[in-house]
């Protein structure tokens, strides 16, 4: 019988059960259970080894006091850590975003260990960092408070486990397992030619130290996925990083076939602030707070629709939900009458007619007060009864009867010219898609946006953490219409 020393009662009972499971009769009858217990055994020893404490001294000597006497050969490997810089006063992006979005003074929350690791290691995947905390493999440096008693002697500094939500104090230092250096870093940049880089950079509308804004072309996806070769988030890492150490981050979305203003955060802090602003926008609108004068973030889309709304302006409040169609092969968003359904999402849209047309089309100005998927397209098609031109998903019945628009239908000759041929970057045909085509493109464009000046807000908070940022001037962005929509505008107004 194996004698177990320096083990608690739980370990003794565990080892007895393990030896019983390893016996031949039980192993033959319960092979599957035995295998599961053996896997738990390795997890138990891994958990046990986490109780090792690393002690640092001022003369850089390192000692490891391990509860497991049988693993002394691994002491050197366990003593190696990846050290992060000492914690300094930082900006809580979520709290600052809420303060900007609500235009009021809100308390700045403390920085947690998880936030500090993600800020210091932007290349590490978030799920990997969270896993390290769950496995209790992250440590915090805890210097001895009694420095006078240790004067002239070596002062010991112990490493203690730290949870993801634990708040940090000034000077705290986080230690991660050295194995994270072997983990895959940020994926490689997407290769682009000089012409393609120039094309992406030509889309810039605004840039400062915190954000970068582009005029997204229609037909280009914002985020990568199955079957998508090039997307905005990948191209931004290659073409829009400039002298920054981290690539721009997406903070909101635009449909693949829509176009217009797309905002990205240039740093993790600014991206967190912007995420919070967009999130608070949807949250406040869901609470029936639709006062446009109090809204810090405003977005206005231009859309060409088939037909004319009954009212020239108004507010649409219709909950949406996703339904599966084609035997699970695809899905679509639809309006639901009962907003008490669990899957229903509150959606609010403000609209007004820009200019009616005598040819069966109407230009609308749409402002989504909430940020639901396909919100504007569904509200136009199912609530107003005026589907957007080029929306074959929600206006398929209208487009099934589509008749190509001819300039001869106008009272005055439009002197229409054939569009000049241009180089197709990333396979995008940016010239075709107007109402003169047999299959027009989606006529939905994010034309105007007003949002807080995040760069100034971050700079003010860095100088004084208690300052009021609610009265900062806002940024007003405008994106010109894409070629196919501008062409349709010219044709209908000629």
N, C-alpha and C positions, 0 to 999 in steps of 0.2 A: 504494500500500500504506500502510495507516494505521500510523503509528509509535506504539507503546505505551510510555509512559514511567512510571517508578516502579511498575511492576507486576512481580510475581514470575513465575517460569516457568510456574506453573499457570494463571495468568490469561492469559498469552500463548497457551498451547496451547488454552485454552478459546475464546478469541476467534477463533483460526484455524479451529477446527472450526465455530464459529458462522457465519463468513463463507462457508464451503463449503456449509453447509446452506441458506444463503439464495440460492445460485445457482439460476437458473431450471431447469436440467435436474434437479438433485437435488430441487428443491422440487416439481416436477411428479410425480416418481416416488414420493417419500416425504413426502407432505404431512402424514400423521399423525405421523410421527416428528419432522418439522420443528416441528410445533406443540408437541410435548412438550418439545423442546429449548428452544424459545423461552420456555416457562413456567419451565424450569429457569434460563434466563438471568435472568429477573426475580428468582428466588429467590437466585441467586448475588449480584446487585448488592445485594439486601436484606441478605444475610449479610455482604457486604463493608462495608456502611454501619454495621454493628453494631460495627465496630472504632473508631468515633469515641469520643474521650475528652473528657469535660466537665471543665474545671478551674475551681474556684471560688476566689475570693480573699476576704480579710476585708472589702474594701471593696465586696463584692457584684458585682464585675466577672465576666463570664462569657466564656470562650473555648472554642472547639471545634476540636480538631485532628483533621481527617478525612483518612483515607487516600485518599479519592476526590476528586480536585481538580475534577472536573466537576460536583459537587453543592454548590458553595459557596452557592448561592441558598437551599438548604434548611437552612443552619446554624442560623438562628434558630428554626426549627420543631423541630429535633432537640435544641436546648438546653433545651427546656421539659420539666420532670419533675413528677410528682406525688410530693411528699415525705411520708414517714411519720414519726411521732415517733421520737426516739432510743430504741434498744432498752434496756429496763430489765429487772431481774430479774423473771421471770414463773414461773407454775406450769405444769409439764408435766402436763396433765390425764390423759394415758394412763398415765404412770408413777405418778401419785397414785392412779388407779383400780386399778391392779394391786396397789399397796401396801395399799389398803383391802380389796380382794377376797381377797387371800391372807393377810391379817392378819399380815403380816411386814414387816420393814424391807427396802425395795428402793431401789436408787439412782435418783435423779431425773435423767433424761436431759437433754441440752442442748436449747435451743430452736433450731430451724432457721429459715432465711429464709422457707420456705413457711409454717410455723406462725405466724410473726410477721406476715406479710402478711394471712393469714386472720383473725388476731385483731384487727388494726387496721382491716381492711375487711370486716366481716361481711356487707355487702351485695353483695360481689363473688362471683359464682359460682366454686366451687372449680376447675372445669374451665378457666375463663378464666385464673385465676391460674397454674395449671399450664402452660397454653399459653404464657404470657409467659415463664416460666422455660425452657421448651423452646426458644423462639425467641431466648433469651439477650438479652432486652430489659429485664432487671431489673439494677439497679446497687446497689452498696454504697459508702458514703462511707468513704474511707481517708485520714484526716489524716496529715500528715507527723509522724514520731516525733521528728525532730530539731528541737524547738521552740526550743532555745537558739541554734542557728545562725541561725535566722530572726528573732531578736529585733529589733524595730524595722523589719522588712520585711514584705511581704505573704506570709502563709503559704498555700501552695497546698494545695488539697484535691482529690484526684483521685477520680473515680468508676470503679470496676472492676466487671466482671461478677460476679454471684454466682449460684451454683447453688441449687436448691431445698433440697438436703440440707446445705448449708453451715451450720455453727454460727455464731451471732452472739455478739459480745462486747459488754459494757456500753458504751453510747454509740454503737454502730453505727447508721447511718441508711440506710434503704432508699429507693431512688428507683424509681418506676414510670413508664411512659410516660403522658404527659398525656392520651392518647386514652382511658384507662380512665374518665375523667369523663363521656365520651359513651356508655359502655356502659350497658345497661339495669340499673337498680338493682333492689332487692327489689320483687317484684310487689305491686300495690296491695292494700290490705286489703279483705277481703270485707265488703260493706255489710250491716249488720244493724240491725234495729229495737231500740228500747230494751227491749222485752219479750224479744227473742231474746238480747240481751246479758245481761240479768238471768238468763235461764234458764241460759246457759253458766256464768256466775259462781256460780250456785247449786249447780253440780256440784262445786265445790272442796271437797276434804277436808283439804288441808294446803298451806301456803305459807310459804316463808322466803326468804332472799336468794339461794339457789342453785337450789331446785327448786319446782315447783308440781305438785300431785297432784289429779286429778279422778276422779269416779266416772262413767266413760264409760257412756252409755246404750246399750242394745242397738239395733241397726239403724242406727247412725251409723258411717260409715267413718272410720278413723283418718287415712288419707292419701288425697290426691286422685288422680284418674286419669280414664280415658276413661269418660264417662257419669256422673261423680260431680260434683254441683253444690256440695255443702257437705261439708267434712271437718273433722276435729278440728284438724289442723295449720293450716288456713286460718282457722278460727274463733278459734283461740287467739291468732293474730296480731292479731285485731280486739278480742277481748273479755278476754284474759288478759295483755296486755302491761303494763298499768298505766303506771307512770312509768319503765319501762325503755326503753332506746333500741333494743333488739332483741327480737324475739318469742320465745316459748318454743319449744324444739326437742324433737322426739320422740327418745326414747332406746330405746324398745322398742315392740312392736306388740300389738294385740288384734284378733281377728277382728271383722269388721263386725257379726255377729249376737251376739257375746259381749259381756259387760259387765264393769264392775268397775274396779279401780285402774289408772290410767294415769299414769305419771310423766313429766314433761317438765323439761328443764333451762332455767333462766331466762337463763343466759349461755352463751357458747360454752365457757368453761372448765368450768363445771359439767356441761354436756352431754357434753363429752369425758370427764370423770371417770366419769359414769354409763355411757356407752358402754363404757368399759373394764371397769367392774364387771360388766355383763351379759355381755360377751364372755368374761371370765375365768371366769364361772360355768359357761358352756357348755364351755369348754376343760378345766376341772378335772374336770367330770363325765364328759367323754369319756375321761379317763385313769383311769376306774373309781374316782374319789375321791368316794364317795357317803356319806361320814360326815356326817350331818346336823348334828352338834354343831359341826363346824368350818366350816360354810357361813355366810358373812356375809350373803349375799342369799338370802332364802327367800320363795317365793310359794305360796300355797295357794288353789286354786280349789274352789268348790262346784259340783257337777253332779248333776242328777237323771237316772238312767239307767233303761232298761227291762231288768228282770231283776235278778239278784243274783250278784255274783262268787263263785267257789268259796271263796276265802280272804277273810277280813275285812280283811286288810291285806297289803301286800307291795310289792315293787319290780319294775317292768316294765323290761326292757332289751331293746329290739327295734329294729334299724336301720330307717330309713325311706328311701324314694326316691320321686321324682316320676315318674309315667307319664302318657303322653298317650293320651287316649281320644276317641271320636267323630270319628275321622279328623282329629285335630289341632285340633278346635274347642275342646276343654277339656282340663284335666289334673286329676289327683288324686294324693294321697299314699297310699302303701301300704306294708305291712310286707314286708321282704325277708328270706329265710332266710339268704342268704349276705352277710355284712357285708364281704366282700372286693370286692364290686362297686364300681367307681369312683364311681358316683353315689350310693351308700348313705351315709347320715349316721347316726352313732351317736345314739340317743335313749333317755333314761332318765326314768322317771316313778315317783314314790312315791305310793301310794294307801292309803286306809283307809275303811272303812264308817262313816258318821256315824250313820245310823239306817235299819234295814231297814223295809220296808212290806209289809203283807199283801195289798196290791193290785197287786203285780207291779212296783213301782218301788223304787229304792234311792237314798238320798242318799249321794254319795261326796265325799271330800276328796282332791284331787289336787294334787301338787306336781311341776311339771316341773323336773327337775334339769338338763336341757338345753333350749335354746330353738328347737326345730324347728317348721316350719310345720305347723299342724293336728296337732301331736303328741298332745295329750290326746284329741282326737276320734278319731284313728286307733287309739290304744292301747286306748281304751274299746271301740270297735266290733270291732276285729279280734283283739285279744289277750285282753281280758276277756270278749268276747262280749256286752257290755252297752252298746249304743249310747246316746248321750246323747239325751234327749227333745228333739225339734225339729231334730235333725241329719239333714236330708234328703239330704246328700251322701254320708255314710258309713253312715247307718242307714236307707237308702231301703227295704230289704226289710222291716224292722220297721215302718216308718211306712206302708208300703203296706197293711198289715193293721191299721192304727191304728183303734181304737174309742174314740170320744169318752167321756171319763170323766164320769159323772153323780154328783152328790152323793147320789142315792138309793141308790147302791151302798154307801154307808157305813152302819155300824150305827147311827150317830147322825146326826140331821139337822144339817147344817152351818150352817143359817140363813144360807145364802149370799145376799149382797146384790149387786145389779147395780152394777158400778163406776161411779163418778161421771164425768160427762163433763168433760174438761179440754181446754184449748187445745192444739192439736197444733203444737208448735214444730218447724220444719224437716221437717214431714210425718211425724214420729215418733208412732206409737201406742204409748205406754208402758204402757197399762193392759191391753191384750189380750195373749194368748199363753200363758195358763196351760194346764194339762192339761184344763181344762173346755172348751177351744176345739176346733174341728174340726181346725185346723192350729196346734198349739202352737208357740211360739217356742223358740229354742235356750236350753236351761237350763244355761248354763255361765257362771260369774261368778267373777272374780278378787276374792276376799273379803278376804284377809289378805296383807300383805307386810311383810317386815323387811329393811331396807337400811341401810348406813352413813349417818351424819349428814354428808352432803357439805358442807353449809354450815360446820359447825364444823371439818372437816378443812381446807378452803380457808383459813379464817381462821387456823388454827394454822400452816400452811405459810407464809402471808404474813408472819407474825411471826418465824418461825424455820424456815428451809428444811430443817434437819436434824432436825426433831422427829419423834417417833414417834406416828403417828395410828392405830395398830392397836388401841388400847384405848379408842377413843371409844365413847360410848353409841350404840346403834342406834335408828333410827326404826321404830316399829311402827304400821302403818296398817291401818285396817279400813274396808271399804265395805259399807253395808247392801245387802241383796238388792234387786234390781229388783222392780217391782210384780208382774210375771207369775210370777216365781219365789216371791216371798213368798206370793202367792195359792195356788200349788200346795202350798207348805209347810203353809199353814193348812188346806187341804182334806184333805191326807193325814194330818194330825195331829189332826183334829177327831173 
